[in-house]
Amino acid sequence: MTINNKKSKTCGQALVGLLEAYGVETVFGIPGVHTLDLYQGLAGSNIRHVLTRHEQGAGFMADGYARVTGKPGVCFTITGPGVTNIATPIGQAYADSIPMLVISSVNRTPSLGKGRGELHETQNQRNIIAPLTAFSATALCVNDIPALLARAFTVFASERPRPVFIELPLDVLATPVDENWEADAVRLARRPAPAAQDVAAAAQLLGTAKNPCIIAGGGAVESAAELQALAEKLAAPVFTTVAGKGLLASEHPLSAGATLCVEPTWEFISKADVVLAVGTELAETDMWREKLPLAGKLIRVDIDPCKMNDLYRADIAIVADARETLSALQLALGSHSAPWSKSDALPNLKTRIRNELADLQQTHQQILSVVANTLPSNAFVAADMTQIAYTGNYLFDVDMPRSWLHPTGYGTLGYALPAAVGAAIAAPERPALVLAGDGGILYTIQELATATEELNSPFVILLWNNDSLGQIRDDMIDRDIEPIGVSPRNPKFAQLAEAFGCRTYVPDSLQELQAALESSFAFNGPTLIELNESSVSKPQTA
């Protein structure tokens, strides 16, 4: 008689082991009665668990983690309210093409869809999240789990990187697992290379262009060197979307920055005879208008085939990896070399943008200039949906990608603080700056608790307090609507931050702001700097 002494793993232990095999190092979440089996798996693993104070915070932390690393951010959440709480960060990650894996529990398989009033029960939980994901699936048995994780990590590695949601019924989570799932981690597919004939056609068009320009987005963030080399060969100005900020250093003579949202840039681009758009939707949230006035030929390079025939129909469509395509285009152009000093158009464009700032943007620019003078060179900025961040999107320079985190597409308030926490956990060697408004920070201010628990590196929150929902107030006034609901009563932010364990400053001038920033970036831990609008002098008009 053969005696089998092999001890089965719990489903949670097997799943966590498989996540480790795929390179997962950190999981964000809040344990609950429906995820105890998952947390049993975490207990014996090398994966770091970060306790958040709300599932929304977990999702945004995973988003920030993914944006600075390129690796998927991973969350565990409970059935029902945990899933609906994390839906907003999932939607943000979907809109901005961020890889995120959310693993949730769900009620027992026999009760699914029955409406029996069980704890946390939600009708068709998977279908609630489905429109916000690359795919949403239920593991109806333990043997489904390896295949679903393989599918998820294949999406992250070879397709447009968007969130994946996988739910595990409680009875499946309780099932023992005898197999060694770690050995079944699949070799992931690569993104496709461009077709040779498409590269040749694009190179021919670019090589004969008199006024080419390049627009690069978040899909090109791994292609900075290749983008610069191609731009230099073509003498083509490079504009980026907000997600592509930093792809070309701001001091580079061909860098036009993330200025797609202002009229001088619209006029400039309308004169291009060939536009190369790489890894960008060309979405209205980057342009502040429905459509750019493109008059020339359009070459689109994107991993998503749906982008080739949307508002901007491509004259040459290349569905392929951005880095490989840019490299192939450079090779196909051979010895082609265009003169860089064709005109003063780009310097004139930058000057005009600065000279045409409205009073509000000039005020913001005063603050952003102080920030730029004190921000460490390797820092990153997480910016919320607030007026000063909108100005920073196109006026604040960063010199490497993955350094400006902003919820561009979905545009959710409360993003910046938790996203910065996740990014700081992923890259503790990089100082962090949170740029938030008084309205938005209250959506997720509880995540200061996670920041003080988890972070031992410079983490600076610059809170712009104008005691209002400023953008909505201004929009109401512009439309002759009586401002309603836009002047909330704020807490004493400095005292609130101190209660969480943060250092605080409340500067009364730009000079005091600079001193506070310098001190804060020298401190290993969270600091909140509250800057009131009344502390900044308004720009003088002639």
C-alpha positions as CSV (number, residue, x, y, z in Angstrom):
1,M,0.0,0.0,0.0
2,T,1.3,3.4,-1.0
3,I,0.8,6.2,1.5
4,N,0.6,9.8,0.1
5,N,2.1,12.2,2.7
6,K,1.9,15.1,0.3
7,K,0.1,18.0,2.0
8,S,-2.4,19.9,-0.1
9,K,-2.1,23.7,-0.3
10,T,-5.1,25.9,0.3
11,C,-6.4,27.7,-2.8
12,G,-5.1,31.0,-1.4
13,Q,-1.6,29.6,-0.9
14,A,-1.5,28.2,-4.4
15,L,-2.8,31.4,-5.9
16,V,-0.4,33.6,-4.1
17,G,2.5,31.3,-5.1
18,L,1.4,31.6,-8.7
19,L,1.4,35.4,-8.4
20,E,4.9,35.2,-7.1
21,A,5.9,33.1,-10.1
22,Y,4.6,35.9,-12.3
23,G,6.8,38.4,-10.4
24,V,4.2,40.1,-8.2
25,E,6.0,41.7,-5.2
26,T,3.2,43.8,-3.6
27,V,-0.5,43.5,-3.1
28,F,-2.8,46.3,-1.9
29,G,-6.0,45.7,0.0
30,I,-8.0,45.4,3.1
31,P,-8.7,41.9,4.6
32,G,-12.2,40.8,5.2
33,V,-14.2,37.8,6.1
34,H,-14.6,36.8,2.5
35,T,-10.8,37.0,1.7
36,L,-9.4,35.1,4.7
37,D,-8.2,32.2,2.4
38,L,-6.3,34.7,0.2
39,Y,-4.6,36.2,3.3
40,Q,-3.7,32.8,4.5
41,G,-1.7,32.5,1.3
42,L,-0.1,35.9,1.8
43,A,1.0,35.0,5.3
44,G,3.7,32.5,4.1
45,S,4.8,34.3,1.0
46,N,7.4,36.9,0.0
47,I,4.7,39.3,-1.3
48,R,4.3,42.5,0.6
49,H,0.8,43.4,1.7
50,V,-0.1,47.1,2.0
51,L,-3.1,47.9,4.1
52,T,-5.2,50.7,2.7
53,R,-8.1,52.5,4.4
54,H,-10.5,52.2,1.6
55,E,-10.7,49.9,-1.5
56,Q,-10.6,53.0,-3.7
57,G,-7.2,53.8,-2.1
58,A,-6.0,50.2,-2.9
59,G,-6.9,50.6,-6.5
60,F,-5.3,54.0,-6.9
61,M,-2.2,52.7,-5.1
62,A,-2.0,49.8,-7.6
63,D,-2.4,52.4,-10.4
64,G,0.5,54.5,-9.1
65,Y,2.6,51.4,-8.6
66,A,2.0,50.4,-12.2
67,R,2.7,53.8,-13.7
68,V,6.2,54.1,-12.2
69,T,7.2,50.5,-12.8
70,G,5.3,49.3,-15.9
71,K,4.4,46.2,-13.9
72,P,0.8,45.4,-13.0
73,G,-0.5,46.7,-9.7
74,V,-2.3,44.0,-7.8
75,C,-5.3,44.3,-5.3
76,F,-7.2,41.9,-3.2
77,T,-10.8,42.9,-2.3
78,I,-13.9,41.5,-0.7
79,T,-17.2,40.6,-2.3
80,G,-19.8,43.3,-3.0
81,P,-18.9,46.7,-1.4
82,G,-15.2,46.0,-1.8
83,V,-15.7,45.5,-5.5
84,T,-18.0,48.6,-6.0
85,N,-15.6,50.7,-4.0
86,I,-12.7,49.7,-6.2
87,A,-14.6,50.2,-9.4
88,T,-13.6,53.8,-9.8
89,P,-9.8,53.1,-9.8
90,I,-10.4,50.3,-12.2
91,G,-12.2,52.7,-14.5
92,Q,-9.4,55.1,-14.2
93,A,-6.8,52.4,-15.1
94,Y,-8.9,51.4,-18.0
95,A,-9.1,54.9,-19.4
96,D,-5.4,55.5,-19.0
97,S,-4.2,52.0,-20.2
98,I,-2.7,50.9,-16.8
99,P,-2.1,47.2,-16.0
100,M,-4.0,46.3,-12.9
101,L,-5.1,42.9,-11.5
102,V,-8.0,42.9,-9.1
103,I,-8.7,39.6,-7.4
104,S,-12.0,39.4,-5.5
105,S,-14.1,36.9,-3.6
106,V,-17.7,36.3,-4.5
107,N,-20.5,34.4,-2.9
108,R,-20.6,30.6,-3.0
109,T,-21.1,29.0,-6.5
110,P,-24.6,27.5,-5.7
111,S,-25.9,30.9,-4.6
112,L,-24.6,33.0,-7.6
113,G,-27.4,35.0,-9.1
114,K,-30.0,33.7,-6.7
115,G,-30.6,36.9,-4.7
116,R,-30.9,35.1,-1.3
117,G,-29.6,38.1,0.7
118,E,-26.3,36.6,1.6
119,L,-23.6,38.7,3.1
120,H,-22.1,41.2,0.5
121,E,-24.2,39.6,-2.2
122,T,-24.3,41.5,-5.5
123,Q,-26.2,40.4,-8.5
124,N,-23.8,39.6,-11.3
125,Q,-20.8,41.1,-9.6
126,R,-18.5,40.2,-12.5
127,N,-20.7,42.0,-15.0
128,I,-20.7,45.2,-13.0
129,I,-16.9,45.4,-13.5
130,A,-16.8,44.0,-17.1
131,P,-17.0,47.3,-19.0
132,L,-14.1,48.7,-17.0
133,T,-11.7,45.8,-17.8
134,A,-9.8,44.0,-20.6
135,F,-11.7,41.0,-19.3
136,S,-13.7,40.0,-16.2
137,A,-14.1,36.4,-15.2
138,T,-15.2,34.0,-12.5
139,A,-13.2,30.9,-11.5
140,L,-15.9,28.3,-11.1
141,C,-13.4,25.7,-10.0
142,V,-9.8,25.8,-8.8
143,N,-8.5,24.5,-12.1
144,D,-9.7,27.7,-13.8
145,I,-7.3,29.9,-11.8
146,P,-4.0,29.1,-13.6
147,A,-5.5,29.7,-17.0
148,L,-7.2,33.0,-15.9
149,L,-4.0,34.3,-14.4
150,A,-2.1,33.3,-17.6
151,R,-4.6,35.2,-19.6
152,A,-4.3,38.2,-17.4
153,F,-0.5,38.4,-17.5
154,T,-0.6,37.9,-21.3
155,V,-2.9,40.9,-21.6
156,F,-0.4,42.9,-19.6
157,A,2.6,41.8,-21.6
158,S,1.3,41.7,-25.2
159,E,-1.8,43.8,-25.5
160,R,-3.1,47.2,-24.6
161,P,-2.5,47.0,-20.8
162,R,-5.8,47.4,-19.1
163,P,-7.2,46.1,-15.8
164,V,-8.3,42.5,-15.3
165,F,-10.9,41.4,-12.7
166,I,-11.0,37.8,-11.5
167,E,-13.5,36.7,-8.8
168,L,-13.3,33.5,-6.7
169,P,-16.4,32.0,-5.1
170,L,-16.0,31.2,-1.5
171,D,-16.3,27.5,-2.0
172,V,-13.6,27.6,-4.7
173,L,-11.3,29.5,-2.3
174,A,-11.9,26.8,0.3
175,T,-10.9,24.0,-2.1
176,P,-7.5,22.4,-1.4
177,V,-5.0,22.3,-4.3
178,D,-2.6,19.4,-4.9
179,E,-0.9,20.7,-8.1
180,N,2.2,22.8,-8.2
181,W,0.8,25.9,-10.0
182,E,4.1,27.8,-9.9
183,A,5.5,25.3,-12.4
184,D,2.7,26.2,-14.8
185,A,3.4,30.0,-15.0
186,V,3.4,30.5,-18.8
187,R,6.0,32.1,-21.0
188,L,4.3,35.4,-21.9
189,A,3.8,36.5,-25.5
190,R,5.5,39.7,-26.8
191,R,3.9,42.6,-28.4
192,P,3.8,42.3,-32.2
193,A,6.6,43.7,-34.4
194,P,5.6,46.0,-37.3
195,A,5.2,44.6,-40.8
196,A,8.1,45.4,-43.0
197,Q,5.9,46.9,-45.8
198,D,4.2,49.3,-43.3
199,V,7.6,50.5,-42.0
200,A,8.8,51.1,-45.5
201,A,5.7,53.1,-46.4
202,A,5.9,55.2,-43.3
203,A,9.6,55.8,-43.8
204,Q,9.0,56.9,-47.3
205,L,6.3,59.4,-46.2
206,L,8.4,60.7,-43.3
207,G,11.5,61.0,-45.4
208,T,9.9,63.3,-48.0
209,A,8.0,65.4,-45.4
210,K,8.9,69.1,-45.2
211,N,7.3,69.8,-41.9
212,P,6.9,66.5,-40.0
213,C,5.9,66.4,-36.3
214,I,5.6,63.6,-33.7
215,I,2.9,63.1,-31.1
216,A,3.8,60.5,-28.5
217,G,1.6,59.1,-25.7
218,G,1.6,56.8,-22.8
219,G,1.9,53.8,-25.1
220,A,5.5,55.0,-26.0
221,V,6.8,55.4,-22.4
222,E,9.3,52.6,-22.9
223,S,10.6,54.1,-26.1
224,A,12.3,57.4,-25.1
225,A,15.7,56.6,-26.7
226,E,14.2,55.4,-29.9
227,L,11.8,58.4,-30.1
228,Q,14.7,60.9,-29.6
229,A,16.8,59.2,-32.3
230,L,14.0,59.3,-34.8
231,A,13.0,62.8,-34.0
232,E,16.6,64.0,-34.5
233,K,16.9,62.2,-37.8
234,L,13.7,63.9,-39.0
235,A,14.3,67.2,-37.2
236,A,10.6,66.7,-36.1
237,P,9.2,68.5,-33.1
238,V,7.9,66.1,-30.4
239,F,4.6,66.8,-28.6
240,T,3.5,64.5,-25.9
241,T,0.2,63.7,-24.2
242,V,0.1,64.1,-20.4
243,A,0.8,60.3,-20.1
244,G,3.8,60.7,-22.3
245,K,5.4,63.6,-20.4
246,G,9.1,63.3,-20.1
247,L,9.7,61.2,-23.2
248,L,12.0,63.9,-24.5
249,A,13.9,66.1,-22.1
250,S,12.4,69.6,-21.8
251,E,15.8,71.2,-22.8
252,H,16.0,69.2,-26.0
253,P,15.6,71.6,-29.0
254,L,12.9,69.4,-30.5
255,S,10.8,69.1,-27.3
256,A,7.5,70.9,-27.6
257,G,6.2,69.4,-24.3
258,A,2.7,68.3,-23.4
259,T,1.1,71.4,-24.9
260,L,-1.6,69.9,-27.1
261,C,-4.3,71.7,-25.1
262,V,-3.5,75.3,-26.2
263,E,-4.3,77.2,-29.3
264,P,-0.7,78.0,-30.4
265,T,0.0,74.3,-30.6
266,W,-3.2,73.7,-32.5
267,E,-2.1,76.2,-35.1
268,F,1.5,74.8,-35.2
269,I,0.3,71.2,-35.8
270,S,-2.2,72.2,-38.5
271,K,0.8,73.2,-40.6
272,A,2.5,69.8,-40.4
273,D,2.4,67.8,-43.6
274,V,3.0,64.5,-41.9
275,V,2.1,63.6,-38.3
276,L,3.5,60.5,-36.6
277,A,1.2,59.5,-33.7
278,V,2.8,56.9,-31.4
279,G,1.0,55.2,-28.6
280,T,-1.8,57.7,-28.2
281,E,-5.5,57.8,-28.5
282,L,-5.4,61.5,-29.5
283,A,-8.2,61.9,-27.0
284,E,-10.0,65.1,-26.2
285,T,-8.9,65.0,-22.6
286,D,-5.3,65.8,-23.8
287,M,-6.4,68.3,-26.4
288,W,-9.2,70.2,-24.6
289,R,-11.1,70.0,-27.8
290,E,-12.8,67.2,-29.7
291,K,-10.3,67.0,-32.5
292,L,-7.0,68.4,-33.5
293,P,-6.9,70.3,-36.8
294,L,-4.6,67.8,-38.6
295,A,-4.3,68.7,-42.3
296,G,-1.3,66.5,-43.2
297,K,-0.9,62.8,-43.6
298,L,-1.3,60.7,-40.4
299,I,0.8,57.7,-39.5
300,R,-0.5,55.9,-36.4
301,V,1.5,53.4,-34.4
302,D,-0.5,51.7,-31.7
303,I,-1.0,48.3,-30.1
304,D,-4.8,48.8,-30.3
305,P,-6.2,48.2,-33.8
306,C,-9.3,50.2,-32.8
307,K,-7.3,53.4,-32.9
308,M,-6.7,53.2,-36.6
309,N,-10.2,54.2,-37.7
310,D,-11.6,56.4,-35.0
311,L,-11.9,60.2,-35.1
312,Y,-8.5,60.2,-36.9
313,R,-8.3,57.8,-39.7
314,A,-4.8,56.7,-40.3
315,D,-3.2,57.1,-43.7
316,I,-0.7,54.4,-42.7
317,A,-1.7,52.1,-39.8
318,I,0.9,50.2,-37.9
319,V,-0.5,47.9,-35.2
320,A,2.7,47.0,-33.3
321,D,5.0,47.7,-30.4
322,A,6.0,51.3,-30.2
323,R,9.7,50.8,-29.4
324,E,10.2,48.2,-32.1
325,T,8.4,50.4,-34.7
326,L,10.4,53.5,-33.9
327,S,13.6,51.6,-34.1
328,A,12.6,50.0,-37.4
329,L,11.6,53.5,-38.8
330,Q,15.0,54.9,-37.9
331,L,16.7,52.0,-39.6
332,A,14.5,52.3,-42.7
333,L,15.3,56.0,-43.0
334,G,19.0,55.1,-43.4
335,S,21.3,58.1,-43.8
336,H,18.4,60.5,-44.1
337,S,19.1,63.7,-42.2
338,A,17.0,66.9,-42.0
339,P,18.3,70.3,-41.0
340,W,17.4,71.2,-37.4
341,S,17.4,74.9,-37.9
342,K,14.7,75.1,-40.5
343,S,13.0,77.9,-38.7
344,D,12.4,79.5,-35.3
345,A,8.9,78.0,-35.2
346,L,9.3,75.8,-32.2
347,P,11.1,78.4,-29.9
348,N,8.4,80.9,-31.0
349,L,5.7,78.5,-30.1
350,K,7.1,78.1,-26.6
351,T,7.4,81.8,-26.1
352,R,3.9,82.4,-27.3
353,I,2.4,79.8,-25.0
354,R,4.1,81.5,-22.0
355,N,3.1,84.9,-23.1
356,E,-0.5,84.1,-23.5
357,L,-1.2,82.7,-20.0
358,A,-4.3,84.0,-18.3
359,D,-4.1,85.4,-14.8
360,L,-5.0,82.1,-13.1
361,Q,-2.3,80.2,-15.0
362,Q,0.2,82.9,-14.2
363,T,-0.6,82.4,-10.5
364,H,-0.2,78.7,-10.8
365,Q,3.1,79.2,-12.7
366,Q,4.5,81.1,-9.8
367,I,4.0,78.2,-7.6
368,L,5.1,75.6,-10.1
369,S,8.3,77.5,-10.7
370,V,9.1,77.2,-6.9
371,V,8.3,73.5,-7.1
372,A,10.6,73.1,-10.1
373,N,13.4,74.8,-8.3
374,T,13.3,72.5,-5.3
375,L,12.1,69.1,-6.8
376,P,14.9,66.5,-6.8
377,S,15.9,65.4,-10.3
378,N,14.7,61.8,-9.8
379,A,11.4,62.7,-8.2
380,F,7.9,62.0,-9.5
381,V,4.7,64.1,-9.3
382,A,1.2,62.7,-8.7
383,A,-1.3,65.3,-9.7
384,D,-5.0,65.3,-8.9
385,M,-7.9,66.8,-10.8
386,T,-7.3,70.4,-9.7
387,Q,-6.7,73.6,-11.5
388,I,-3.1,73.9,-10.6
389,A,-2.5,70.4,-11.9
390,Y,-4.3,71.2,-15.2
391,T,-1.8,74.1,-15.6
392,G,1.1,71.8,-14.7
393,N,0.0,69.2,-17.3
394,Y,1.3,71.5,-20.0
395,L,3.6,74.0,-18.2
396,F,5.5,71.8,-15.7
397,D,8.5,70.1,-17.2
398,V,9.7,66.6,-16.4
399,D,12.7,65.1,-18.0
400,M,12.0,61.4,-17.9
401,P,8.9,59.3,-18.5
402,R,6.9,57.8,-15.6
403,S,7.4,61.0,-13.6
404,W,4.1,62.8,-14.0
405,L,1.1,60.7,-12.8
406,H,-2.3,62.2,-13.6
407,P,-5.8,60.7,-14.1
408,T,-6.2,62.1,-17.6
409,G,-9.0,60.1,-19.2
410,Y,-11.5,59.2,-16.5
411,G,-10.6,62.3,-14.5
412,T,-11.4,61.1,-11.0
413,L,-10.9,63.3,-8.0
414,G,-8.9,61.9,-5.1
415,Y,-6.4,60.1,-7.3
416,A,-3.1,61.8,-6.4
417,L,-2.5,60.9,-2.8
418,P,-3.0,57.1,-2.9
419,A,-1.4,56.9,-6.4
420,A,1.7,58.6,-5.0
421,V,1.7,56.2,-2.0
422,G,1.7,53.2,-4.4
423,A,4.4,54.7,-6.6
424,A,6.5,55.5,-3.5
425,I,6.2,51.9,-2.3
426,A,7.3,50.7,-5.8
427,A,10.2,53.2,-6.1
428,P,11.3,54.3,-2.6
429,E,14.5,55.8,-4.0
430,R,12.4,58.4,-5.8
431,P,11.1,61.4,-3.8
432,A,7.4,62.0,-4.2
433,L,5.3,65.1,-4.7
434,V,1.5,65.1,-4.5
435,L,-0.2,68.1,-6.1
436,A,-3.7,68.2,-4.8
437,G,-6.6,70.6,-4.3
438,D,-8.6,71.1,-1.1
439,G,-11.7,69.5,-2.7
440,G,-10.1,66.4,-4.2
441,I,-7.8,65.5,-1.3
442,L,-10.9,64.9,0.9
443,Y,-11.9,62.0,-1.3
444,T,-9.0,59.9,-0.2
445,I,-7.3,61.7,2.7
446,Q,-7.6,58.7,4.9
447,E,-4.7,57.2,3.0
448,L,-2.4,59.4,4.9
449,A,-2.6,56.6,7.5
450,T,-1.1,54.2,5.0
451,A,1.5,56.8,4.0
452,T,2.7,57.2,7.6
453,E,2.7,53.5,8.2
454,E,4.5,52.4,5.0
455,L,6.8,55.2,3.8
456,N,10.3,56.0,4.8
457,S,11.3,58.3,2.0
458,P,10.5,61.9,1.1
459,F,6.8,62.2,0.5
460,V,5.5,65.7,0.1
461,I,1.9,66.8,-0.3
462,L,1.4,70.3,-1.7
463,L,-2.2,71.1,-1.0
464,W,-3.5,74.1,-3.0
465,N,-6.3,75.5,-0.9
466,N,-8.7,78.0,-2.6
467,D,-11.6,77.0,-0.3
468,S,-13.7,76.1,-3.3
469,L,-14.3,73.6,-6.1
470,G,-12.5,76.2,-8.2
471,Q,-12.9,74.8,-11.7
472,I,-16.6,74.1,-11.3
473,R,-17.1,77.5,-9.7
474,D,-15.4,79.2,-12.7
475,D,-17.4,77.1,-15.2
476,M,-20.6,78.2,-13.5
477,I,-19.7,81.8,-13.6
478,D,-18.6,81.6,-17.3
479,R,-22.1,80.2,-18.1
480,D,-24.0,82.7,-16.0
481,I,-25.0,80.0,-13.6
482,E,-25.3,81.0,-9.9
483,P,-22.5,79.2,-8.1
484,I,-24.1,76.4,-6.0
485,G,-22.3,73.8,-4.0
486,V,-18.8,75.0,-4.8
487,S,-17.8,76.7,-1.5
488,P,-17.5,73.9,1.0
489,R,-16.4,74.4,4.6
490,N,-12.9,72.9,4.8
491,P,-11.3,71.2,7.8
492,K,-8.1,72.5,9.3
493,F,-5.9,70.5,7.0
494,A,-2.6,70.9,8.9
495,Q,-4.2,69.7,12.1
496,L,-5.8,66.8,10.3
497,A,-2.5,65.7,8.7
498,E,-0.8,66.0,12.1
499,A,-3.4,63.7,13.5
500,F,-2.3,61.1,11.0
501,G,1.3,61.5,11.9
502,C,2.5,63.9,9.2
503,R,4.8,66.9,9.5
504,T,3.1,70.1,8.3
505,Y,3.9,73.6,7.0
506,V,1.5,76.4,6.2
507,P,3.7,78.9,4.3
508,D,2.5,82.5,4.0
509,S,4.6,83.4,0.9
510,L,6.4,81.8,-2.1
511,Q,9.7,82.3,-0.2
512,E,8.3,80.3,2.8
513,L,7.0,77.7,0.3
514,Q,10.4,77.2,-1.1
515,A,11.9,76.7,2.4
516,A,9.1,74.3,3.3
517,L,9.7,72.2,0.2
518,E,13.5,72.1,0.7
519,S,13.0,70.9,4.3
520,S,10.3,68.4,3.3
521,F,12.4,66.8,0.6
522,A,15.2,66.3,3.1
523,F,12.8,64.4,5.5
524,N,12.1,60.7,5.1
525,G,8.4,60.5,5.6
526,P,5.1,62.3,4.8
527,T,4.8,66.1,5.0
528,L,1.8,68.2,4.1
529,I,2.3,71.7,2.9
530,E,-0.9,73.7,2.8
531,L,-0.7,76.7,0.5
532,N,-3.6,79.0,0.6
533,E,-4.5,81.0,-2.4
534,S,-4.3,84.3,-0.4
535,S,-0.6,83.6,0.2
536,V,0.3,84.0,-3.5
537,S,0.3,87.4,-5.0
538,K,-1.8,87.8,-8.1
539,P,0.1,88.6,-11.4
540,Q,0.3,92.2,-12.3
541,T,-1.4,93.3,-15.5
542,A,-0.4,96.3,-17.4
